[in-house]
Amino acid sequence: MKKLNQKGLGVVEGLLILVIIGIIGFVIYYVRTAQNKMENTDSSSSSVESQPEVYERTSKVPDDWKSYKDDKYPISFSYPADWDVIPEPVNKFNPYEPGYYDYEIGIGDEPQSPDEQLYDVGILIKRQSLEEAVATYKKEVLLTKPDPAKIFSEKTLTIDGNLAKELHYQPITTEEDGNEITGDIVRKYFVYANGYVYDLPEVYDEPEAGNLGGISGKDSLILFESIKID
């Protein structure tokens, strides 16, 4: 009888051990599955958050504006009827060293002559990275002493499927007596397409702001949003 009891007890112990192992295995499986779900959720969330914002146009080009399509680069835009477009102007309006940009398109309402090609805004094109273009602009234009601009934000986005950068800032001018004069708040855009960076005209935050040869903040937005880079 004792032998039978011992044998029965051994079977029970074996079953208990199997049950315990099964429970432990289930707990381990459940914990790992939950962890994997959390990691996948976090990864998906990070992927969504890292996607650049898509720029949405909000303006309409007036019927009396003219259209321009460049012969050398895949860029086109609209501009006020009383303005001119000057590819590769004689007088460089940009603040960089001569020859820094590969190509330049001047846009403005100044009287034109073969010897005097002045313009109000421009599109500058150079083969470089987007990061390099933004860093150079901040160094050469926004952060120069004694008039460093106030930079509010720097944002990555896409415009017509092309990667772009937006700089939101306010120019500041220091007078001889030390007084600071703040300019209109603007947004500056750089678009990377086909291996080139397109340095585009500023857009004023306020519709009635701006000093672009008589073009208002509203029209500066229309001009910018009319630009298409294929």
Backbone torsions as a table, in degrees:
resi	resn	phi	psi	omega
1	MET	NA	-38.3	-179.7
2	LYS	-63.8	-40.5	-179.7
3	LYS	-63.3	-40.3	179.2
4	LEU	-64.6	-41.5	178.9
5	ASN	-62.0	-42.3	-179.7
6	GLN	-65.0	-39.2	179.1
7	LYS	-65.0	-42.0	178.6
8	GLY	-63.9	-39.3	179.5
9	LEU	-65.0	-37.3	178.7
10	GLY	-64.0	-37.9	178.2
11	VAL	-64.8	-43.9	179.0
12	VAL	-61.2	-45.9	179.4
13	GLU	-60.1	-40.7	179.1
14	GLY	-62.9	-42.4	178.0
15	LEU	-64.1	-41.0	178.1
16	LEU	-61.1	-42.4	179.5
17	ILE	-62.4	-42.5	178.6
18	LEU	-62.5	-40.8	179.5
19	VAL	-63.7	-44.0	-179.8
20	ILE	-63.1	-44.3	178.6
21	ILE	-61.1	-41.3	178.8
22	GLY	-62.1	-42.5	179.1
23	ILE	-63.4	-46.0	179.9
24	ILE	-60.8	-44.3	179.0
25	GLY	-60.8	-41.4	179.9
26	PHE	-64.8	-42.6	179.4
27	VAL	-61.6	-44.8	179.6
28	ILE	-61.7	-44.5	179.5
29	TYR	-62.1	-44.6	-178.9
30	TYR	-62.4	-44.9	-178.4
31	VAL	-63.9	-45.4	-179.4
32	ARG	-64.9	-39.7	178.2
33	THR	-63.5	-42.0	178.7
34	ALA	-63.9	-41.0	179.6
35	GLN	-64.1	-42.6	179.6
36	ASN	-62.8	-40.1	177.5
37	LYS	-62.3	-41.6	179.4
38	MET	-65.2	-41.2	179.8
39	GLU	-65.3	-41.1	178.9
40	ASN	-65.8	-38.6	178.0
41	THR	-64.5	-45.2	178.9
42	ASP	-62.2	-40.7	-179.8
43	SER	-64.8	-41.3	178.7
44	SER	-65.5	-40.7	179.8
45	SER	-64.5	-42.4	-179.6
46	SER	-64.9	-38.3	-179.8
47	SER	-64.6	-41.4	178.6
48	VAL	-66.2	-43.7	-178.6
49	GLU	-65.2	-30.1	-175.6
50	SER	-83.4	-8.4	179.4
51	GLN	-70.1	128.2	-179.9
52	PRO	-62.9	149.5	176.3
53	GLU	-66.9	142.4	178.4
54	VAL	-93.6	124.5	-179.7
55	TYR	-73.1	129.9	179.4
56	GLU	-111.8	124.1	178.9
57	ARG	-73.0	145.5	-178.0
58	THR	-126.7	-6.4	-173.8
59	SER	-107.7	165.3	178.0
60	LYS	-124.7	133.9	-179.4
61	VAL	-72.1	128.2	177.7
62	PRO	-60.2	151.1	-176.4
63	ASP	-64.4	-28.8	-175.7
64	ASP	-89.6	3.0	177.3
65	TRP	-76.7	153.3	177.3
66	LYS	-93.2	165.0	178.3
67	SER	-118.1	148.8	179.0
68	TYR	-136.3	137.4	174.9
69	LYS	-131.3	123.8	-174.9
70	ASP	-76.2	148.7	-178.7
71	ASP	-84.6	-24.5	-174.5
72	LYS	-99.5	-34.5	-176.2
73	TYR	-124.1	149.8	-175.1
74	PRO	-77.8	63.3	-178.6
75	ILE	-132.7	141.0	177.5
76	SER	-142.8	157.8	-179.9
77	PHE	-165.6	171.2	175.0
78	SER	-112.3	157.4	-177.6
79	TYR	-154.6	159.6	-177.7
80	PRO	-56.5	146.3	-174.0
81	ALA	-62.5	-28.4	-178.1
82	ASP	-94.6	13.8	176.5
83	TRP	-103.0	167.9	176.6
84	ASP	-121.6	156.3	173.7
85	VAL	-117.1	129.1	-176.6
86	ILE	-126.3	98.0	174.6
87	PRO	-66.6	136.3	178.8
88	GLU	49.4	63.2	-179.5
89	PRO	-64.8	155.1	179.8
90	VAL	-66.5	-48.9	-179.8
91	ASN	-90.9	119.8	-178.8
92	LYS	-80.8	126.4	-179.2
93	PHE	-90.5	-18.1	-173.8
94	ASN	-75.9	157.5	-173.7
95	PRO	-85.6	5.2	-175.6
96	TYR	-90.6	172.6	177.4
97	GLU	-63.8	146.1	177.9
98	PRO	-54.5	134.8	179.0
99	GLY	84.6	0.0	-178.4
100	TYR	-65.3	-39.6	-179.8
101	TYR	-96.4	148.3	-179.7
102	ASP	-75.3	-29.4	-173.6
103	TYR	-156.9	150.1	-175.9
104	GLU	-143.7	138.2	176.3
105	ILE	-122.8	116.8	179.4
106	GLY	-92.5	141.8	179.7
107	ILE	-134.0	126.3	-179.9
108	GLY	-175.5	176.6	-177.0
109	ASP	-112.7	13.7	179.9
110	GLU	-75.4	148.4	175.1
111	PRO	-58.8	136.4	-176.0
112	GLN	-107.3	146.7	173.2
113	SER	-148.8	161.3	-179.2
114	PRO	-56.8	-31.5	-176.6
115	ASP	-96.0	-13.5	-176.5
116	GLU	-133.8	94.9	-179.3
117	GLN	-109.5	83.5	178.9
118	LEU	-94.2	152.7	176.4
119	TYR	-154.7	165.2	-171.5
120	ASP	-95.1	-42.0	178.9
121	VAL	-132.7	162.5	-178.3
122	GLY	-148.0	161.4	172.4
123	ILE	-114.6	122.4	-176.9
124	LEU	-111.6	134.3	-174.5
125	ILE	-125.9	131.6	179.6
126	LYS	-150.4	144.1	176.1
127	ARG	-80.4	103.6	-179.7
128	GLN	-166.0	174.9	178.6
129	SER	-81.3	158.8	178.8
130	LEU	-63.7	-41.9	-179.1
131	GLU	-63.0	-40.9	179.9
132	GLU	-65.2	-40.7	-179.7
133	ALA	-62.6	-45.3	-179.2
134	VAL	-66.9	-42.4	180.0
135	ALA	-62.6	-41.0	179.5
136	THR	-66.2	-41.8	179.8
137	TYR	-63.0	-43.0	179.6
138	LYS	-64.5	-40.9	-178.4
139	LYS	-70.1	-45.5	-172.9
140	GLU	-86.6	-20.8	-174.1
141	VAL	-120.1	-54.6	-170.0
142	LEU	-81.4	-34.7	-171.6
143	LEU	-108.0	21.0	178.9
144	THR	-77.3	140.3	178.0
145	LYS	-88.3	148.9	5.0
146	PRO	-93.1	18.1	-173.8
147	ASP	-122.5	58.8	178.8
148	PRO	-69.1	138.2	179.5
149	ALA	-77.1	160.6	175.2
150	LYS	-93.9	111.3	-178.3
151	ILE	-92.7	121.3	-179.2
152	PHE	-86.6	-41.0	-177.4
153	SER	-161.7	160.7	173.1
154	GLU	-134.3	121.9	-171.4
155	LYS	-129.7	140.9	174.1
156	THR	-95.0	136.4	179.9
157	LEU	-152.9	178.9	174.2
158	THR	-122.1	141.3	176.9
159	ILE	-125.8	115.8	-176.6
160	ASP	54.0	37.4	178.3
161	GLY	83.6	-4.5	178.9
162	ASN	-97.1	138.9	178.2
163	LEU	-66.9	139.2	-175.9
164	ALA	-145.3	164.7	175.7
165	LYS	-127.1	141.6	175.9
166	GLU	-118.9	125.6	172.8
167	LEU	-107.9	124.9	-179.9
168	HIS	-109.8	115.5	-172.6
169	TYR	-152.8	172.3	178.6
170	GLN	-131.8	118.0	178.4
171	PRO	-65.9	147.3	178.4
172	ILE	-133.1	130.9	177.8
173	THR	-116.1	130.4	179.2
174	THR	-100.9	122.0	179.8
175	GLU	-80.0	171.7	-178.0
176	GLU	-61.0	-32.3	-179.7
177	ASP	-82.6	3.0	177.3
178	GLY	94.0	-9.0	179.9
179	ASN	-71.3	141.4	179.6
180	GLU	-100.8	133.8	176.4
181	ILE	-112.3	121.1	-179.2
182	THR	-91.4	135.3	179.2
183	GLY	-89.7	-176.8	178.0
184	ASP	-69.1	142.5	178.4
185	ILE	-74.0	132.0	-175.6
186	VAL	-131.3	164.9	172.9
187	ARG	-122.5	128.7	-178.1
188	LYS	-113.6	134.3	-175.3
189	TYR	-120.1	139.4	174.2
190	PHE	-124.4	126.9	-177.9
191	VAL	-117.6	132.8	178.1
192	TYR	-103.5	120.8	-179.2
193	ALA	-151.4	134.3	175.6
194	ASN	56.1	34.3	177.0
195	GLY	85.1	0.3	-179.5
196	TYR	-119.9	153.9	171.8
197	VAL	-104.7	130.3	177.5
198	TYR	-103.8	110.9	179.4
199	ASP	-88.2	106.4	-169.1
200	LEU	-97.9	161.0	-179.7
201	PRO	-61.1	152.9	178.9
202	GLU	-68.6	154.1	175.3
203	VAL	-120.8	126.3	-179.2
204	TYR	-82.6	140.2	-180.0
205	ASP	-64.4	-42.6	-176.5
206	GLU	-91.2	133.0	-177.7
207	PRO	-57.0	-33.5	-177.0
208	GLU	-96.4	1.9	-178.9
209	ALA	-82.3	176.2	173.0
210	GLY	110.6	153.5	178.6
211	ASN	-139.1	32.5	-176.6
212	LEU	-82.6	70.6	176.8
213	GLY	57.4	33.6	178.7
214	GLY	97.4	-8.2	177.9
215	ILE	-78.8	134.2	-176.8
216	SER	-84.4	172.6	176.1
217	GLY	-60.8	-36.5	178.2
218	LYS	-61.9	-45.7	-178.9
219	ASP	-71.6	-28.5	176.5
220	SER	-64.8	-34.3	176.0
221	LEU	-68.9	-42.8	179.7
222	ILE	-62.3	-44.0	178.8
223	LEU	-60.0	-47.2	179.9
224	PHE	-62.3	-46.8	-176.6
225	GLU	-71.9	-14.4	176.9
226	SER	-81.5	-13.3	-177.0
227	ILE	-71.3	128.7	176.8
228	LYS	-125.3	130.4	177.8
229	ILE	-119.1	114.9	-175.9
230	ASP	-79.0	NA	NA
